[in-house]
Amino acid sequence: MKQIISNYRYWVLFALASVMIIGLIAVPNTDVSLSTFTAKLFVSKGVAFAAFLAFCHYYMKWKDEGSISELTDLEEE
């Protein structure tokens, strides 16, 4: 357990997953114009998609390096 807490890679993946989830569930205020609402909606979903791509990139990179073996062991089970 101490290896998981002290490994910064897990914290990076957790932060990216948090940004991804918040970006997906975020909905802008409806008291603004349609164009502003649409822009904020697409920006929040774009941020979520960018976080997803970064998550996948780092997960695959660290999985290939063997740096997150505890997480990949859970994946194999």
CNS distance restraints for C-alpha pairs under 8 A (distance, minus, plus):
assign (resid   1 and name CA) (resid   5 and name CA) 6.49 0.50 0.50
assign (resid   2 and name CA) (resid   6 and name CA) 6.03 0.50 0.50
assign (resid   3 and name CA) (resid   7 and name CA) 5.97 0.50 0.50
assign (resid   4 and name CA) (resid  10 and name CA) 6.82 0.50 0.50
assign (resid   4 and name CA) (resid  70 and name CA) 7.36 0.50 0.50
assign (resid   5 and name CA) (resid  10 and name CA) 7.62 0.50 0.50
assign (resid   7 and name CA) (resid  11 and name CA) 7.37 0.50 0.50
assign (resid   8 and name CA) (resid  12 and name CA) 6.35 0.50 0.50
assign (resid   9 and name CA) (resid  13 and name CA) 6.26 0.50 0.50
assign (resid   9 and name CA) (resid  67 and name CA) 7.94 0.50 0.50
assign (resid   9 and name CA) (resid  68 and name CA) 7.31 0.50 0.50
assign (resid  10 and name CA) (resid  14 and name CA) 6.04 0.50 0.50
assign (resid  10 and name CA) (resid  68 and name CA) 7.58 0.50 0.50
assign (resid  11 and name CA) (resid  15 and name CA) 6.09 0.50 0.50
assign (resid  12 and name CA) (resid  16 and name CA) 6.23 0.50 0.50
assign (resid  13 and name CA) (resid  17 and name CA) 6.09 0.50 0.50
assign (resid  13 and name CA) (resid  55 and name CA) 6.09 0.50 0.50
assign (resid  13 and name CA) (resid  58 and name CA) 7.69 0.50 0.50
assign (resid  13 and name CA) (resid  59 and name CA) 7.43 0.50 0.50
assign (resid  14 and name CA) (resid  18 and name CA) 6.09 0.50 0.50
assign (resid  15 and name CA) (resid  19 and name CA) 6.25 0.50 0.50
assign (resid  16 and name CA) (resid  20 and name CA) 6.09 0.50 0.50
assign (resid  16 and name CA) (resid  51 and name CA) 5.52 0.50 0.50
assign (resid  16 and name CA) (resid  52 and name CA) 7.24 0.50 0.50
assign (resid  16 and name CA) (resid  54 and name CA) 7.39 0.50 0.50
assign (resid  16 and name CA) (resid  55 and name CA) 5.96 0.50 0.50
assign (resid  17 and name CA) (resid  21 and name CA) 6.19 0.50 0.50
assign (resid  17 and name CA) (resid  51 and name CA) 7.18 0.50 0.50
assign (resid  17 and name CA) (resid  52 and name CA) 7.28 0.50 0.50
assign (resid  17 and name CA) (resid  55 and name CA) 7.04 0.50 0.50
assign (resid  18 and name CA) (resid  22 and name CA) 6.12 0.50 0.50
assign (resid  19 and name CA) (resid  23 and name CA) 5.91 0.50 0.50
assign (resid  19 and name CA) (resid  47 and name CA) 7.80 0.50 0.50
assign (resid  19 and name CA) (resid  48 and name CA) 6.44 0.50 0.50
assign (resid  19 and name CA) (resid  51 and name CA) 6.53 0.50 0.50
assign (resid  20 and name CA) (resid  24 and name CA) 6.21 0.50 0.50
assign (resid  20 and name CA) (resid  47 and name CA) 7.24 0.50 0.50
assign (resid  20 and name CA) (resid  48 and name CA) 4.20 0.50 0.50
assign (resid  20 and name CA) (resid  49 and name CA) 6.99 0.50 0.50
assign (resid  20 and name CA) (resid  51 and name CA) 5.46 0.50 0.50
assign (resid  20 and name CA) (resid  52 and name CA) 6.14 0.50 0.50
assign (resid  21 and name CA) (resid  25 and name CA) 6.32 0.50 0.50
assign (resid  21 and name CA) (resid  48 and name CA) 6.97 0.50 0.50
assign (resid  22 and name CA) (resid  26 and name CA) 5.82 0.50 0.50
assign (resid  22 and name CA) (resid  48 and name CA) 7.52 0.50 0.50
assign (resid  23 and name CA) (resid  44 and name CA) 5.00 0.50 0.50
assign (resid  23 and name CA) (resid  45 and name CA) 5.64 0.50 0.50
assign (resid  23 and name CA) (resid  46 and name CA) 7.93 0.50 0.50
assign (resid  23 and name CA) (resid  47 and name CA) 6.20 0.50 0.50
assign (resid  23 and name CA) (resid  48 and name CA) 4.64 0.50 0.50
assign (resid  24 and name CA) (resid  44 and name CA) 7.00 0.50 0.50
assign (resid  24 and name CA) (resid  45 and name CA) 5.77 0.50 0.50
assign (resid  24 and name CA) (resid  48 and name CA) 5.90 0.50 0.50
assign (resid  26 and name CA) (resid  41 and name CA) 7.86 0.50 0.50
assign (resid  26 and name CA) (resid  44 and name CA) 6.73 0.50 0.50
assign (resid  27 and name CA) (resid  41 and name CA) 6.37 0.50 0.50
assign (resid  27 and name CA) (resid  44 and name CA) 7.98 0.50 0.50
assign (resid  28 and name CA) (resid  37 and name CA) 6.15 0.50 0.50
assign (resid  28 and name CA) (resid  40 and name CA) 6.25 0.50 0.50
assign (resid  28 and name CA) (resid  41 and name CA) 6.27 0.50 0.50
assign (resid  29 and name CA) (resid  37 and name CA) 7.15 0.50 0.50
assign (resid  30 and name CA) (resid  37 and name CA) 6.80 0.50 0.50
assign (resid  32 and name CA) (resid  36 and name CA) 6.28 0.50 0.50
assign (resid  32 and name CA) (resid  37 and name CA) 6.19 0.50 0.50
assign (resid  33 and name CA) (resid  37 and name CA) 6.12 0.50 0.50
assign (resid  34 and name CA) (resid  38 and name CA) 6.00 0.50 0.50
assign (resid  35 and name CA) (resid  39 and name CA) 6.03 0.50 0.50
assign (resid  36 and name CA) (resid  40 and name CA) 6.09 0.50 0.50
assign (resid  37 and name CA) (resid  41 and name CA) 6.05 0.50 0.50
assign (resid  38 and name CA) (resid  42 and name CA) 6.14 0.50 0.50
assign (resid  39 and name CA) (resid  43 and name CA) 6.07 0.50 0.50
assign (resid  40 and name CA) (resid  44 and name CA) 6.12 0.50 0.50
assign (resid  41 and name CA) (resid  45 and name CA) 6.35 0.50 0.50
assign (resid  42 and name CA) (resid  46 and name CA) 5.88 0.50 0.50
assign (resid  43 and name CA) (resid  47 and name CA) 6.10 0.50 0.50
assign (resid  44 and name CA) (resid  48 and name CA) 6.34 0.50 0.50
assign (resid  45 and name CA) (resid  49 and name CA) 6.18 0.50 0.50
assign (resid  46 and name CA) (resid  50 and name CA) 6.10 0.50 0.50
assign (resid  47 and name CA) (resid  51 and name CA) 6.10 0.50 0.50
assign (resid  48 and name CA) (resid  52 and name CA) 6.14 0.50 0.50
assign (resid  49 and name CA) (resid  53 and name CA) 6.26 0.50 0.50
assign (resid  50 and name CA) (resid  54 and name CA) 6.20 0.50 0.50
assign (resid  51 and name CA) (resid  55 and name CA) 5.96 0.50 0.50
assign (resid  52 and name CA) (resid  56 and name CA) 6.18 0.50 0.50
assign (resid  53 and name CA) (resid  57 and name CA) 6.09 0.50 0.50
assign (resid  54 and name CA) (resid  58 and name CA) 6.12 0.50 0.50
assign (resid  55 and name CA) (resid  59 and name CA) 5.89 0.50 0.50
assign (resid  56 and name CA) (resid  60 and name CA) 6.03 0.50 0.50
assign (resid  57 and name CA) (resid  61 and name CA) 6.10 0.50 0.50
assign (resid  58 and name CA) (resid  62 and name CA) 5.92 0.50 0.50
assign (resid  59 and name CA) (resid  63 and name CA) 5.83 0.50 0.50
assign (resid  60 and name CA) (resid  64 and name CA) 6.10 0.50 0.50
assign (resid  61 and name CA) (resid  65 and name CA) 6.37 0.50 0.50
assign (resid  62 and name CA) (resid  66 and name CA) 6.01 0.50 0.50
assign (resid  62 and name CA) (resid  67 and name CA) 5.23 0.50 0.50
assign (resid  62 and name CA) (resid  68 and name CA) 6.11 0.50 0.50
assign (resid  63 and name CA) (resid  67 and name CA) 6.28 0.50 0.50
assign (resid  63 and name CA) (resid  68 and name CA) 5.91 0.50 0.50
assign (resid  63 and name CA) (resid  69 and name CA) 7.07 0.50 0.50
assign (resid  63 and name CA) (resid  72 and name CA) 6.91 0.50 0.50
assign (resid  68 and name CA) (resid  72 and name CA) 6.44 0.50 0.50
assign (resid  69 and name CA) (resid  73 and name CA) 5.92 0.50 0.50
assign (resid  70 and name CA) (resid  74 and name CA) 6.55 0.50 0.50
assign (resid  71 and name CA) (resid  75 and name CA) 6.43 0.50 0.50
assign (resid  72 and name CA) (resid  76 and name CA) 6.34 0.50 0.50
assign (resid  73 and name CA) (resid  77 and name CA) 6.58 0.50 0.50
